[in-house]
Amino acid sequence: MPKKPAPKTQRKSTKRRKKVAQRKNWIASISAVVLAIGFFISFGYYLGVQDKQTDIVTQKETSPSKIFKDIQIDTPIIKSDEAGFGIEGMIEKLRERKKEEKKLEEEKPTSKKVTLNVPKGKRPKLVIIIDDVAQPSQLKAIKALPFKVTPSIFPPSKSAPNSHKLAHGLKHFMVHLPMQSGKAKMNKMTKTLMITDSPEKIKKRVKEIRRLFPNARFINNHTGSVFTSNYKSMKHLYGALRNEGFVFMDSRTSSKSKVKKVIRSFGDQYIVRDVFLDNLTSQSYIHKQLAQAIRIAKKRGHAIAIGHPRKSTIKALRSAKSMLKDIDVVYMDQLYR
C-alpha cells in the first residue's frame, strides 16, 4: 500500500530545521576559522617581538661602544690587528683620552666652600682686581705695579684668541666671564652667556672655561647686568660653576643682581665688589675711589675694588702706594681661602 505524503505543514517544519542547522554549522565553521587566524596572528606577533628583543640585546652586547666600554684600559696593548679594523689604534686613543681626563680631574680645584681670611687684630685687607685683561702688555703693566693686583682674564675671543694662555704660569688670577648686559653692543663678545641659553648650553660653556683655565678658582662677570638679575639663569650658571670648582664673585653691575640670593640658596659665601675705581678716567677720581675702598676695608676689615687696564688707571695706581701704607693689599685667593 503506497505511503501517504506528509502534510505540507510538516514538510515546511523539516526544511526550516535543516536550514537552521546548516546556518549554525556555517557560523560555527566561520568562528572556528576566525579564531584560528587570530591565534596564528597573535602567535606570530609574539614570536616577532621575541626576535626583535633578542636582536636588540644582541646589538647592545655586540655594539662597538659596549665592546670598548668593557675593555680594560690597563691591559697590555694588542700587538697585532689581524682583522684589519684598526682596533689597536682605537684602544690606544681611548687610553690617551682616559689619561687626559684623569689629568684634568687631578688639576681641577675642589669645590670646597671658601672662607674669609681676615684674622681679628690684624691689618685690614684690600683686594684690587683689574678686569678685561686680554693682552700680554696689560698683564705686564699689572705685574709692574708696586703692590699685589689680581688680573681677571678674558676667555678667548676673536680679538684675543690666545688670551687664556696669559694664565699659564700665574698663581694668582681670575677669569672674567662675559655675560648678557642691557646694551646689545656689549653682548657681541664671543660666547657671551645669555638668559635665553639652555642649562645644557651653560654647562657646556662652563666646562669649556674649565678646560681653558684648568687652574683657575675665582671667576667674575664681565658686564652681565641682565644675566645676574635673572634668578633662574644665574642659578643654572652658579650650579655649573660650583660643580667645576669655581668660586663666583659678583662684580655687581646691577642693583637688581640676584647673585646673593642664588649663592645663599646653596649655603655658600657671597663675595661682592665694593668699589669701581675708574668709572671716570681722571687720576683724582681714581684716587678718590681708592680712598673709599680703603675706608671700607678699615671699617669692616676687608674690601674689594675693581679697575680696568687703562693707562690712566695703571698710572693712578702706580702713584697710590703711599695711600696704602696702613693696609695690606692682597690677592683674591689670599682674602678668601
VOPAGU-2260 file (C-alpha; in pm, 1 decimal, decimal comma):
REM VOPAGU-2260
SITE   aa  ch    i         X         Y         Z
SITE  MET   A    0       0,0       0,0       0,0
SITE  PRO   A    1     165,3     334,6    -101,2
SITE  LYS   A    2     273,0     579,7     173,5
SITE  LYS   A    3      77,2     887,8     217,5
SITE  PRO   A    4     269,6    1207,9     153,7
SITE  ALA   A    5     349,6    1408,7     469,5
SITE  PRO   A    6     132,9    1700,7     537,3
SITE  LYS   A    7     258,4    2035,8     393,1
SITE  THR   A    8     298,1    2183,3     742,7
SITE  GLN   A    9     530,4    1902,7     849,4
SITE  ARG   A   10     738,8    1930,6     528,8
SITE  LYS   A   11     791,2    2304,1     585,5
SITE  SER   A   12     894,3    2246,4     951,0
SITE  THR   A   13    1155,2    1987,6     848,1
SITE  LYS   A   14    1306,1    2219,5     585,0
SITE  ARG   A   15    1320,2    2504,3     837,4
SITE  ARG   A   16    1507,7    2287,3    1090,8
SITE  LYS   A   17    1757,5    2181,6     823,4
SITE  LYS   A   18    1822,2    2544,8     725,9
SITE  VAL   A   19    1870,4    2647,0    1091,1
SITE  ALA   A   20    2109,0    2356,2    1145,1
SITE  GLN   A   21    2303,7    2446,4     830,4
SITE  ARG   A   22    2322,8    2811,6     938,7
SITE  LYS   A   23    2452,8    2711,0    1282,0
SITE  ASN   A   24    2713,5    2484,0    1128,0
SITE  TRP   A   25    2820,5    2761,4     891,3
SITE  ILE   A   26    2851,2    3014,7    1175,6
SITE  ALA   A   27    3045,9    2763,8    1386,0
SITE  SER   A   28    3283,0    2696,4    1096,2
SITE  ILE   A   29    3340,5    3067,1    1032,4
SITE  SER   A   30    3400,4    3127,4    1404,7
SITE  ALA   A   31    3649,7    2842,6    1417,9
SITE  VAL   A   32    3835,9    2981,8    1116,3
SITE  VAL   A   33    3842,8    3335,7    1265,2
SITE  LEU   A   34    3970,7    3203,8    1597,6
SITE  ALA   A   35    4236,4    3000,6    1421,9
SITE  ILE   A   36    4350,8    3301,0    1218,4
SITE  GLY   A   37    4356,0    3518,5    1531,8
SITE  PHE   A   38    4560,6    3258,7    1715,6
SITE  PHE   A   39    4819,1    3231,8    1439,7
SITE  ILE   A   40    4843,7    3610,4    1409,0
SITE  SER   A   41    4891,4    3651,3    1784,5
SITE  PHE   A   42    5145,5    3371,7    1798,5
SITE  GLY   A   43    5334,9    3519,4    1502,9
SITE  TYR   A   44    5337,7    3864,6    1666,7
SITE  TYR   A   45    5469,1    3713,5    1989,9
SITE  LEU   A   46    5748,7    3538,3    1802,9
SITE  GLY   A   47    5830,5    3861,6    1617,8
SITE  VAL   A   48    5853,7    4060,9    1942,0
SITE  GLN   A   49    6078,0    3797,9    2095,5
SITE  ASP   A   50    6302,6    3801,1    1791,5
SITE  LYS   A   51    6317,4    4181,9    1795,7
SITE  GLN   A   52    6404,9    4189,8    2165,2
SITE  THR   A   53    6671,2    3927,1    2105,9
SITE  ASP   A   54    6814,2    4135,4    1819,7
SITE  ILE   A   55    6820,8    4448,7    2037,9
SITE  VAL   A   56    7002,1    4266,5    2317,3
SITE  THR   A   57    7242,1    4115,6    2066,6
SITE  GLN   A   58    7308,5    4455,9    1910,6
SITE  LYS   A   59    7373,7    4610,0    2250,3
SITE  GLU   A   60    7604,7    4329,2    2352,0
SITE  THR   A   61    7797,2    4344,1    2024,3
SITE  SER   A   62    7797,9    4722,1    1965,8
SITE  PRO   A   63    8140,3    4891,7    1949,9
SITE  SER   A   64    8054,3    5115,0    2247,5
SITE  LYS   A   65    7972,2    4810,5    2459,8
SITE  ILE   A   66    8281,7    4624,2    2348,4
SITE  PHE   A   67    8515,9    4915,2    2414,2
SITE  LYS   A   68    8342,9    5003,3    2738,5
SITE  ASP   A   69    8419,5    4655,3    2863,7
SITE  ILE   A   70    8782,2    4669,2    2753,8
SITE  GLN   A   71    9015,1    4722,7    3047,9
SITE  ILE   A   72    9230,6    5019,0    2950,8
SITE  ASP   A   73    9515,9    4896,3    3170,2
SITE  THR   A   74    9556,9    4568,2    2979,7
SITE  PRO   A   75    9862,6    4531,0    2751,6
SITE  ILE   A   76    9831,7    4681,9    2404,4
SITE  ILE   A   77    9718,2    4438,6    2135,1
SITE  LYS   A   78   10030,5    4372,0    1926,6
SITE  SER   A   79    9855,0    4267,8    1608,5
SITE  ASP   A   80    9540,8    4355,8    1425,8
SITE  GLU   A   81    9467,1    4052,0    1215,3
SITE  ALA   A   82    9108,6    4157,3    1145,4
SITE  GLY   A   83    9232,9    4480,7     993,7
SITE  PHE   A   84    8977,6    4704,2    1169,9
SITE  GLY   A   85    9227,4    4936,6    1339,8
SITE  ILE   A   86    9133,7    4813,5    1687,6
SITE  GLU   A   87    9482,2    4870,3    1827,5
SITE  GLY   A   88    9475,0    5236,7    1729,5
SITE  MET   A   89    9124,9    5285,9    1871,5
SITE  ILE   A   90    9224,8    5133,2    2204,7
SITE  GLU   A   91    9536,4    5347,0    2219,1
SITE  LYS   A   92    9327,0    5660,2    2159,2
SITE  LEU   A   93    9091,8    5553,0    2437,3
SITE  ARG   A   94    9389,5    5514,0    2670,3
SITE  GLU   A   95    9519,2    5859,1    2582,8
SITE  ARG   A   96    9178,0    6017,0    2630,7
SITE  LYS   A   97    9138,1    5846,8    2969,0
SITE  LYS   A   98    9480,0    5976,4    3076,8
SITE  GLU   A   99    9387,7    6332,3    2970,4
SITE  GLU   A  100    9056,9    6317,2    3159,9
SITE  LYS   A  101    9234,7    6184,5    3468,2
SITE  LYS   A  102    9495,9    6459,5    3447,0
SITE  LEU   A  103    9229,0    6728,8    3410,8
SITE  GLU   A  104    9037,0    6583,0    3705,6
SITE  GLU   A  105    9351,2    6592,8    3919,9
SITE  GLU   A  106    9424,2    6953,1    3821,7
SITE  LYS   A  107    9067,7    7075,9    3875,8
SITE  PRO   A  108    9034,0    7270,2    4202,3
SITE  THR   A  109    8797,3    7124,8    4456,4
SITE  SER   A  110    8461,0    7292,8    4501,9
SITE  LYS   A  111    8507,2    7332,6    4875,2
SITE  LYS   A  112    8347,1    7635,3    5034,7
SITE  VAL   A  113    8556,3    7950,0    5066,7
SITE  THR   A  114    8618,8    8119,2    5398,5
SITE  LEU   A  115    8709,1    8480,8    5465,0
SITE  ASN   A  116    9069,9    8510,0    5581,1
SITE  VAL   A  117    9069,8    8822,8    5800,0
SITE  PRO   A  118    9210,2    8741,3    6146,1
SITE  LYS   A  119    9099,1    8973,8    6424,9
SITE  GLY   A  120    9352,8    9231,7    6533,4
SITE  LYS   A  121    9537,0    9217,7    6201,3
SITE  ARG   A  122    9569,1    9494,6    5943,9
SITE  PRO   A  123    9271,5    9537,4    5709,6
SITE  LYS   A  124    9295,3    9373,4    5367,7
SITE  LEU   A  125    9218,3    9516,1    5026,4
SITE  VAL   A  126    9186,3    9325,0    4700,3
SITE  ILE   A  127    9236,9    9522,7    4379,4
SITE  ILE   A  128    9116,5    9346,4    4065,6
SITE  ILE   A  129    9192,8    9458,6    3711,3
SITE  ASP   A  130    8923,1    9325,8    3475,4
SITE  ASP   A  131    8926,8    9290,1    3094,3
SITE  VAL   A  132    9280,8    9152,4    3071,2
SITE  ALA   A  133    9340,9    9001,9    2727,3
SITE  GLN   A  134    9683,8    9120,9    2609,2
SITE  PRO   A  135   10038,9    9046,0    2731,2
SITE  SER   A  136   10112,1    9419,1    2759,3
SITE  GLN   A  137    9822,7    9461,4    3002,6
SITE  LEU   A  138    9944,0    9176,6    3222,0
SITE  LYS   A  139   10297,0    9316,0    3214,5
SITE  ALA   A  140   10173,2    9656,8    3335,8
SITE  ILE   A  141    9979,3    9492,6    3620,8
SITE  LYS   A  142   10282,1    9290,0    3731,3
SITE  ALA   A  143   10492,1    9607,5    3738,1
SITE  LEU   A  144   10268,7    9775,7    3999,4
SITE  PRO   A  145   10430,2    9815,0    4345,4
SITE  PHE   A  146   10170,2    9600,3    4523,4
SITE  LYS   A  147    9965,1    9286,7    4464,4
SITE  VAL   A  148    9694,9    9321,3    4198,9
SITE  THR   A  149    9473,4    9035,4    4076,1
SITE  PRO   A  150    9422,4    9020,7    3697,1
SITE  SER   A  151    9084,6    8893,2    3571,6
SITE  ILE   A  152    9148,2    8740,5    3230,0
SITE  PHE   A  153    8904,8    8719,1    2939,1
SITE  PRO   A  154    8834,6    8382,3    2775,4
SITE  PRO   A  155    8947,5    8367,6    2410,4
SITE  SER   A  156    8766,4    8595,3    2165,6
SITE  LYS   A  157    8806,5    8699,7    1801,9
SITE  SER   A  158    9023,4    8994,0    1903,2
SITE  ALA   A  159    9229,7    8789,3    2151,3
SITE  PRO   A  160    9216,7    8418,9    2055,9
SITE  ASN   A  161    9502,7    8326,7    2290,7
SITE  SER   A  162    9403,2    8528,2    2597,3
SITE  HIS   A  163    9371,3    8214,1    2811,5
SITE  LYS   A  164    9743,9    8149,4    2766,7
SITE  LEU   A  165    9815,5    8456,7    2981,3
SITE  ALA   A  166    9718,6    8245,0    3281,4
SITE  HIS   A  167    9992,4    7990,7    3211,3
SITE  GLY   A  168   10237,0    8006,2    3499,8
SITE  LEU   A  169   10022,8    8250,7    3700,5
SITE  LYS   A  170    9935,0    8155,5    4055,3
SITE  HIS   A  171    9704,4    8448,4    4134,4
SITE  PHE   A  172    9441,5    8537,9    3874,3
SITE  MET   A  173    9070,0    8523,9    3796,2
SITE  VAL   A  174    8853,5    8451,5    3489,9
SITE  HIS   A  175    8643,5    8737,6    3353,9
SITE  LEU   A  176    8329,5    8577,8    3206,1
SITE  PRO   A  177    8120,4    8775,5    2951,4
SITE  MET   A  178    7750,4    8776,9    3046,1
SITE  GLN   A  179    7444,2    8948,4    2899,3
SITE  SER   A  180    7406,6    9320,3    2965,8
SITE  GLY   A  181    7134,2    9566,5    2877,4
SITE  LYS   A  182    7333,0    9701,6    2581,5
SITE  ALA   A  183    7329,7    9498,8    2259,8
SITE  LYS   A  184    7676,8    9612,3    2153,8
SITE  MET   A  185    7821,1    9477,6    2480,0
SITE  ASN   A  186    7674,1    9134,0    2409,1
SITE  LYS   A  187    7867,0    9078,4    2087,3
SITE  MET   A  188    8172,2    8938,2    2260,9
SITE  THR   A  189    8248,2    8575,7    2178,1
SITE  LYS   A  190    8016,3    8329,4    2356,2
SITE  THR   A  191    7856,8    8584,6    2588,2
SITE  LEU   A  192    7617,4    8398,1    2817,2
SITE  MET   A  193    7254,2    8493,6    2754,9
SITE  ILE   A  194    6941,1    8435,1    2963,7
SITE  THR   A  195    6795,1    8250,5    2664,3
SITE  ASP   A  196    7073,2    7989,0    2685,8
SITE  SER   A  197    6958,6    7643,2    2793,0
SITE  PRO   A  198    7101,4    7481,5    3109,1
SITE  GLU   A  199    7288,5    7238,1    2882,6
SITE  LYS   A  200    7449,9    7523,5    2687,6
SITE  ILE   A  201    7551,6    7697,9    3009,7
SITE  LYS   A  202    7706,7    7376,4    3145,5
SITE  LYS   A  203    7893,9    7323,6    2819,5
SITE  ARG   A  204    8033,5    7677,8    2834,9
SITE  VAL   A  205    8147,5    7635,1    3195,7
SITE  LYS   A  206    8320,7    7307,6    3109,4
SITE  GLU   A  207    8494,5    7486,9    2823,7
SITE  ILE   A  208    8612,8    7759,3    3063,0
SITE  ARG   A  209    8749,1    7490,2    3292,4
SITE  ARG   A  210    8944,6    7334,2    3005,3
SITE  LEU   A  211    9083,0    7675,3    2907,4
SITE  PHE   A  212    9175,2    7766,3    3265,5
SITE  PRO   A  213    9247,2    7434,0    3441,2
SITE  ASN   A  214    9399,4    7600,3    3749,3
SITE  ALA   A  215    9153,3    7887,6    3792,7
SITE  ARG   A  216    8946,6    7913,2    4107,4
SITE  PHE   A  217    8782,1    8256,3    4108,6
SITE  ILE   A  218    8558,3    8393,9    3834,9
SITE  ASN   A  219    8360,8    8718,0    3799,4
SITE  ASN   A  220    8116,4    8862,2    3549,6
SITE  HIS   A  221    8202,3    9094,9    3262,9
SITE  THR   A  222    7903,6    9331,5    3226,1
SITE  GLY   A  223    7611,5    9091,5    3297,6
SITE  SER   A  224    7353,1    9332,4    3436,1
SITE  VAL   A  225    7073,0    9135,1    3265,2
SITE  PHE   A  226    7208,6    8787,5    3332,7
SITE  THR   A  227    7288,6    8841,4    3702,0
SITE  SER   A  228    6939,8    8990,1    3750,4
SITE  ASN   A  229    6775,2    8671,8    3621,2
SITE  TYR   A  230    6741,8    8428,1    3912,2
SITE  LYS   A  231    6675,9    8117,2    3701,9
SITE  SER   A  232    6968,1    8168,6    3461,9
SITE  MET   A  233    7201,6    8269,2    3742,1
SITE  LYS   A  234    7112,6    7957,9    3939,8
SITE  HIS   A  235    7188,8    7733,9    3641,0
SITE  LEU   A  236    7522,1    7910,1    3594,7
SITE  TYR   A  237    7621,1    7904,2    3960,0
SITE  GLY   A  238    7543,6    7533,5    3991,5
SITE  ALA   A  239    7759,8    7459,2    3687,4
SITE  LEU   A  240    8044,3    7678,8    3814,9
SITE  ARG   A  241    8027,2    7514,4    4154,9
SITE  ASN   A  242    8047,5    7166,9    4002,6
SITE  GLU   A  243    8363,0    7267,8    3815,9
SITE  GLY   A  244    8532,4    7405,6    4127,7
SITE  PHE   A  245    8485,2    7776,8    4053,7
SITE  VAL   A  246    8410,4    8043,3    4314,8
SITE  PHE   A  247    8194,0    8323,3    4175,5
SITE  MET   A  248    8243,1    8689,0    4267,6
SITE  ASP   A  249    7962,1    8930,6    4187,1
SITE  SER   A  250    8102,4    9236,1    4009,6
SITE  ARG   A  251    7761,6    9385,1    4090,3
SITE  THR   A  252    7695,3    9563,7    3764,7
SITE  SER   A  253    7326,5    9590,6    3857,8
SITE  SER   A  254    7141,5    9685,6    4174,5
SITE  LYS   A  255    6892,2    9412,0    4079,8
SITE  SER   A  256    7153,1    9135,3    4094,9
SITE  LYS   A  257    7016,5    8800,8    4217,2
SITE  VAL   A  258    7362,5    8654,6    4275,8
SITE  LYS   A  259    7347,4    8691,7    4652,9
SITE  LYS   A  260    7011,8    8512,0    4671,9
SITE  VAL   A  261    7136,3    8232,2    4445,3
SITE  ILE   A  262    7462,8    8178,5    4632,4
SITE  ARG   A  263    7291,2    8182,6    4971,4
SITE  SER   A  264    7045,7    7917,1    4844,3
SITE  PHE   A  265    7349,8    7687,6    4806,6
SITE  GLY   A  266    7469,2    7777,7    5155,0
SITE  ASP   A  267    7787,0    7939,7    5018,0
SITE  GLN   A  268    7981,0    8257,6    5092,2
SITE  TYR   A  269    7865,8    8560,2    4890,5
SITE  ILE   A  270    8160,6    8759,4    4753,5
SITE  VAL   A  271    8093,8    9100,2    4601,5
SITE  ARG   A  272    8273,5    9403,7    4465,2
SITE  ASP   A  273    8266,2    9711,2    4691,7
SITE  VAL   A  274    8404,3    9988,6    4469,4
SITE  PHE   A  275    8462,1   10055,5    4099,5
SITE  LEU   A  276    8780,4   10259,5    4071,1
SITE  ASP   A  277    8762,1   10405,2    3722,6
SITE  ASN   A  278    8410,4   10485,5    3603,7
SITE  LEU   A  279    8582,8   10815,3    3528,3
SITE  THR   A  280    8938,3   10816,7    3398,9
SITE  SER   A  281    9089,2   11113,1    3581,9
SITE  GLN   A  282    9363,4   11033,5    3831,0
SITE  SER   A  283    9195,4   11238,3    4103,7
SITE  TYR   A  284    8871,2   11039,4    4062,9
SITE  ILE   A  285    9052,7   10705,5    4076,6
SITE  HIS   A  286    9238,7   10811,7    4392,1
SITE  LYS   A  287    8908,0   10922,8    4545,5
SITE  GLN   A  288    8752,1   10581,3    4474,0
SITE  LEU   A  289    9057,4   10401,9    4609,4
SITE  ALA   A  290    9031,3   10607,2    4930,4
SITE  GLN   A  291    8668,1   10492,7    4957,8
SITE  ALA   A  292    8776,2   10128,5    4927,9
SITE  ILE   A  293    9039,9   10184,2    5198,1
SITE  ARG   A  294    8778,2   10332,6    5433,0
SITE  ILE   A  295    8553,3   10028,0    5383,6
SITE  ALA   A  296    8845,6    9794,2    5449,5
SITE  LYS   A  297    8940,3    9974,9    5771,0
SITE  LYS   A  298    8581,6    9973,6    5893,8
SITE  ARG   A  299    8493,1    9614,9    5801,2
SITE  GLY   A  300    8835,2    9453,1    5788,5
SITE  HIS   A  301    8835,5    9392,5    5412,3
SITE  ALA   A  302    8720,8    9535,4    5078,5
SITE  ILE   A  303    8728,2    9458,1    4706,8
SITE  ALA   A  304    8789,6    9721,0    4436,3
SITE  ILE   A  305    8773,0    9672,9    4058,7
SITE  GLY   A  306    8950,7    9870,4    3787,7
SITE  HIS   A  307    9041,9    9821,1    3422,9
SITE  PRO   A  308    9372,4    9802,7    3231,3
SITE  ARG   A  309    9358,2   10161,1    3108,1
SITE  LYS   A  310    9671,7   10372,0    3106,6
SITE  SER   A  311    9505,0   10625,0    3337,9
SITE  THR   A  312    9413,3   10353,3    3591,1
SITE  ILE   A  313    9759,0   10193,9    3588,5
SITE  LYS   A  314    9918,3   10537,8    3628,6
SITE  ALA   A  315    9688,4   10629,1    3920,0
SITE  LEU   A  316    9758,6   10300,3    4098,8
SITE  ARG   A  317   10133,2   10334,9    4044,3
SITE  SER   A  318   10123,7   10666,5    4232,6
SITE  ALA   A  319    9896,7   10539,8    4512,0
SITE  LYS   A  320   10146,1   10339,5    4716,3
SITE  SER   A  321   10152,9   10594,5    4999,2
SITE  MET   A  322    9773,1   10573,4    5031,1
SITE  LEU   A  323    9802,2   10203,5    5114,6
SITE  LYS   A  324   10056,8   10226,2    5396,0
SITE  ASP   A  325    9806,7   10122,6    5667,4
SITE  ILE   A  326    9650,1    9841,1    5471,9
SITE  ASP   A  327    9754,6    9506,3    5324,1
SITE  VAL   A  328    9686,6    9475,5    4952,6
SITE  VAL   A  329    9639,3    9104,1    4885,3
SITE  TYR   A  330    9538,8    8870,0    4603,6
SITE  MET   A  331    9182,2    8741,6    4587,1
SITE  ASP   A  332    9284,6    8390,2    4691,1
SITE  GLN   A  333    9459,2    8537,4    4996,0
SITE  LEU   A  334    9143,6    8713,2    5114,4
SITE  TYR   A  335    8920,5    8411,7    5053,5
SITE  ARG   A  336    9052,5    8060,6    5102,7
